[in-house]
Amino acid sequence: SQQGEEDPQALSIQEGENATMNCSYKTSINNLQWYRQNSGRGLVHLILIRSNEREKHSGRLRVTLDTSKKSSSLLITASRAADTASYFCATDKGNKLVFGAGTILRVKS
Amino acid sequence: DTAVSQTPKYLVTQMGNDKSIKCEQNLGHDTMYWYKQDSKKFLKIMFSYNNKELIINKTVPNRFSPKSPDKAHLNLHINSLELGDSAVYFCASSPTDFYEQYFGPGTRLTVT
């Protein structure tokens, strides 16, 4: 079964608005990562947050991690049309990374 | 200057054929991976390999086999292709296990 599951499955917002995506997982982790995938392209690493961290920032991205709830959120502030993509969380399980099904974000200009 | 490259980008073939997808990384990473992404965008790891160990996802049919001629390359060989093998295959690399991974552009395989 999947380790990480994103919510919502799809999100449509206007340019300039904030977008929040959530990820829930089932077992304890060492770290959690977020990736972006533009249509027809490979995944691009966005941010890695370790299990002993609660929040991390990178530019317009803010990631939080709540290990007690086994959940993480990715916030994209002041969204742009170029942020339109699928976003995946990935957690380590045993000896591999397990990716969720992703959230499809559409930013309308 | 592509960090992780794959060839070919598109591969159309018939059932029963044998095919290979090549992957190269110029990042000096120790670990390389192969993933399969299905039509619902679900990404599943198939193999991870460093110069010490090959780890195989148990759900992967033994028709799939990775071959690493050197640290910078991890090719994927597929024998007796089936319709269900149609998907996008991604190669990735990382400096070590569970670190951030760098993905190639993907190879879209279509089996007819």
Interface residues (C-beta under 8 A of the other chain):
Chain A: Q2 N30 N31 Q33 Y35 Q37 G40 R41 G42 L43 V44 H45 L48 S86 F88 D92 N95 K96 L97 V98 F99 A101 G102
Chain B: V4 K40 K41 F42 L43 K44 I45 S48 I55 N57 F90 A92 D97 F98 Y99 E100 Q101 Y102 F103 G104 P105 G106
